[in-house]
């Protein structure tokens, strides 16, 4: 029972930290548009 | 020996037949021979080496007979051996163009093209996906088992081939592929072409099975022709005082690309005055912009990555 409590405690702390990072993290905005475009070489 | 205006082609695989098709369509007389009968072509003015296996020894034979040579080999030791033939080619008034295929080959032309968008190019990162014919597939297999070279801040780095995974996005329909370091002479050619580059890497796409079996004999015979391949060239540097990236690439069958590059290189040797010696595609001494235009005129589409 003691072991299970510790595991649950660790999991809840990890979940809380992940939640904070997920909500308050500053990961920036990944590229939303663009892609490959066919081009003709310009002299 | 009386010299004819014929173009000799050694090897009649996928690349050889495509070189022949392009040249014949322009009214150029072509003669083909297997590599065991290559000496039948000693009366030609220009010879294209398209056979599997090493090209350096045969290139030496043709150069000493005052014949221009275009090689489609992408084997690292073979290309490096041909780079050492500069004096011999120059002394015989001949031109040797090693690595006139996809990578090396079109890759050098694309680097030369994209580098014009920079004030200072600092890094070149190239990757290739796919194979041409069976000989190309065997080279791909062997190139994942040896040692790769890369240029890093003024030093040559040797790393095991098959390491350094990077997800590279090729033009559609190839898309994203995991690419790894491999044994290729491309970094050496690029460093000669643009000595100011600080970092040069070259990678090839591979599956887990490719990497696992790279040091074993090929488990199954290679396909007659690989599927759709791709080439991706990423340059990083400075433009107008700010960091700038340029990414260009193509998606096509690699044997078609190699055939077009080799055939257009032959056309240049036939029509323009090129200084004797070893000439690398993309480097000084060849009309690289005209060559790229001519290669693309064979139905190969150039793509540029644009992101926001």
Interface residues (C-beta under 8 A of the other chain):
Chain A: X31 X32 X33 X34 X35 X36 X37 X38 X39 X40 X41 X43
Chain B: X113 X171 X172 X248 X249 X289 X292 X293 X296 X301 X302 X303 X304 X305 X306 X307 X308
